[in-house]
């Protein structure tokens, strides 16, 4: 196993193993990689929107210098969920927004517009997508964005020309060399199909690169080996597509619990007798005589999970279940 020579973020590649007949599109010498685009039903764009509540967390002009533990955990869980819903990240992109003429304060909006265009272009062809992104601000690089995204390998070459047009529309300036870089995970197309084990190693390395701007606490909690200063960022520092975000992951987990409960309970014909209600605070209340052990077993969760998640009165807090299910690392 050796590092892929052309990878700038430490992707691991091995092989001589060849994939499907689809060829890896030729990358231009200017560093412009094949475009990636994806529209997917149910995946919202990421526009910058001001809320009426205000405050530090909601402000579009808040400043940060590192990824917090909650952000790192969310990105890790999103990548895992993307694989579960058959939308594994197949490509890594880097857009140097400052080089393209976008100021730091407008970088979030620019990233949102780019992903929206990419998503809609793929949707028109019937493809779905999922993504995560992280903003950084490095010395000699300025503000830039790293994106991990699912793009069908057979569609990469068709979208190559769109990237420059999108960037011209977003920035209002002619395209400049080396503003965008794009490469397949593992250095070749279709790796997730041809060699899943090797793909998992490569995508973990690519995700680790996105997380390199984590805080010391986050790095210790999630065992991140590569750390670099993420720089000063204005506005949102990272994000995910809606279909792999916290709400989507939680909804899927709740559905699995209800399904498992109905299939394992003696009174499976009456789900309402087993799942009494959802109440505020992510609290799911069960009938007192319902055993959670078979439910967690069906979800392939640790045997100690029921005791850890159970509360008084036959209730389970969903966020505790998420921890065991890997929804929230």
N, C-alpha and C positions, 0 to 999 in steps of 0.2 A: 504494500500500500504506500502510495507516495502522494505528495501534494501536486495538484494539478498546476502545471507551469503557468497557464494563462490566467489562473484565478487570482484576483487581488484580495480576496478575503479568506484565503486558506481553505478553499474547497478541497475535499479529498477525492482523488480519482484513482482508479486502479487501471485500467484495463485496456484490453484489446477487444472487449466484448462489444459487438455491434448490435445495433437495434434495428428497428423497423426500417423500411425502405426510405423513410423521410430523411433527407440530408440536413445537416446543420447549416442554416443560412450563412453565407459568407459575410463576415463583418468588415465594414469599411476601415480603411487605414486611419481615417479621422477619429476612430473610436466610437462611431455611431453604431450601436448594436441593433439587432432586429427588434422591431417594435412588438409590443405585447399588448393585447387588448382583450378586454373581456366584458361583456355585459351579462348580467345575470339576473334572472327574475328574483326579486326579493332582496337584492343587495343594493343598498342606497349609496349614493355618491357621498362625498365627504366635504360639502361646502362649509364655509365658515359662517356660522350663524350666531348672532348675539342674542342672549336670553334676557328676559326682563328682570331676572333675579340679581344679576350683577355679582360682585364679590370676586375675591382672588381666584377661585377655582373656575369661575365662569368667564373671566375677562379674556378677551382676545389679545390683550397686550401684556399679559402676565409674562414674567421672565423665569426661565429655569436653566439649570446648568447640568442636570443629570437625570437619569431615569430612576424613579422611585421603585420600591419593592412591588407595590401594587401594579404598576405599569409593566414591569418585567414579567410578573406572574400572569398578567392578562395576555401578553404577547405569546408567552410560552403555551398557555392553554389554547389560544386561538390557532396556533400552528398545529397543535395536536388535533383540535376539532376539525380543521380543514381536511386532514387525512381521513377522519372518521366519516365525513360527508362526501368523500370522493372528490375533493377539490384540492389535492396536495399542491403545495407551492412548487412550481416547476421552473421559475425564473427569478433572477435577482436583477434589479435595476437601480441605477444611481443617477439622480438628476442634480446637476450643479446649478442651482437656481441663481446664485449670486453671479456666476459667470454669464448666465443668460440675461442678466439685467434686472432680476427680481430682488427687491430689498428684503431684508430679514423679516420685517413686519408683515410682508405680503406672502411669505413662503407657504403658510398653511393654506391660504386660498388657492395658490397656484397648484399645490399638490392635489387639492380637492378637485380642481377643474380637470387636471390631467387624468386622474383616476376615473372621473365621471365620463370623459370622452372615451377612454379606453374601455370602460364597462359597456357603454352604449354600442360601441363598434362591435364588440363581441356578441352582445345580445341580438343584434340584427342578424347575426349568423347562427343564432340558436345556442350559443355557448354560455356557460355559467362561469363565475370566477369567485375568488376569495383572495384577500390580501392583508398584509400588515405593513406598516411603514413607520419609520423613525426619522426625525429631523436632527441634524447635527450642524455644528458651526466650527470648522477647523481652520487652523492657521494655513494660509496659502490656498485654502479651498473655499473659504467663505461658507455661507449657508447652503446646505445640500440635503437631499432626501434619499434614504435607502428604502427600497420596496422589495418585499418578497410576494410573489403573486402566482396564481395558477393560470397558465396559458396552455391550451392544447398545442402540442408540438407541431401538429399538422397545419396549424393556423399562423405560426410565427412569421413565416416569410411573407404572407399576404399583408401583414400589418406593418412591415418594416418602414414603408414610406410614410405612414401616418404620423409617426412620432415627430418629425420635423415640422410638419404642418400644424400639429397640435401646439407645439412649443412656440411657433411663430404667432399663433392665435392668442396664446396665453400671455406672452411677454410683450407682443407688439413690436418685436425686433426681428431682424433676419437671424436665422439659425447660426450659431457659432460652433466651431469645432470643439469636440470633446465635452459638450454640455451633458450628453446622456450616454450612459453605458448600459449594456444589457447582455446578459449571458445565461445560458441554461444551468440549472443546478447540476453540479458534477461535471460540467464542461461539455455535455452533449445532450441532445434531445431524447426524450423518452426514457430516461434513466429510471424513473419511478415505476415503469412497467417492466423494463428489461432486467433490472437488478434492484429490487426493492430494498435489500439490506444495505447495499452501497448507497442507494439514494438516501436512506435515513441518516447515514453518517454524514453525507454531504449537506443535507438540509439542516442538520443540527449545527454544523460548522457555520453555515451561512446565517442562521438565526443568531448564533453566538456573536457573529460580527455585528449584527444589528444592535445587539444588547451590550456592546463594549463600552457604551457611555453610562453604564449603570452606577448607582451610588455604591459605596463600600458595603453598606448593609445589604443591599439587594444582591451584590456579587457574592457575599458570604452565604446568604440564604439559598441562592439558586446555583451555587458552585460554578460561578463564571470564572473562567481562567484568563480570558483576554479582557483587559481594561484599558481604556484610553479616555482622555478628556472629551466629553461630548460638546463642550462649548456653550456659549450663551444662545439660547433660542427664545424667540418671542412667540407667544401663543401656544397652541397645542403641540406637544412634543412627539407624540406617537398616536397611532390609531389602528383600527381594524375595520374590515368590511362588516356590515351589520349581521350577515349570515354566520359569522364565526365569533361575534362579540359576546359579551357576558350574558345579555338577555337571551340570545339565541341558544347559547350553551345551557343556560338554566332551564329554559322551556323544554329542551330536548330531554334533560335529565328528569324533570318532573313527569314528563310523559312516560319515560321508561319506568319510573317508580310506580306510577299508576298501573301500567301494563303488567309489571311484575307482580304487583299486589293482587290484581284481579286473577292472575294465573296461578298464584300460590295460595290464595286464601280459600278456606272451605266455602265461604260465601261469595265465590267469584261472580256469581250471577247478579249480585247486588253491589256494584262498586260503591254506591253512596253509603252503604253500611260500613265500608272499610275506610274510604277516604271521606272524611266528614266535610272538610272545607279547607280553603286556602285563606289565611287571614294576613293582614299587614305584617311585615317583618319577615317575609319568606318562611312562614310557619305552616307546616302541613300537619293537620291533626288526623290521627287514625283512631279507629275504635280500639278500646283498651285491650281487647283480646286478640288483636292482630299481631302476629310475630313478625318482626322486621328481619330476622335472620335469613329466611329464605329469599326475601326481596334483595338483600345485599348480596347474597350468594348468586342470584340470577344476574345481577349487575356486575359480577366478578369483582366485588369490593372486599377488602380485608375483613376477616371474621370479627375483629374488634370494632368495626364501624358502627354497628347498631347501638352498642353501649355508648360510644362516643357521641353519636348524633341524637340519641333519644333524650327527650326532655320529660318533665312531669306531665301527667295527663294524656299520655299517648301521643305526644307531638314530636315532630322532627323539624329542626331548622335546616332549610334547604342549603344554606351556605356551608353548613357543616358537612352535609352529604357531598357537596361539590368538592370539598377538599379531598375526600377519599376517592371520588370518581374521576379526579383529574380535571374537573371543569375549571376550578380555580386552584392552581398549584400552591 
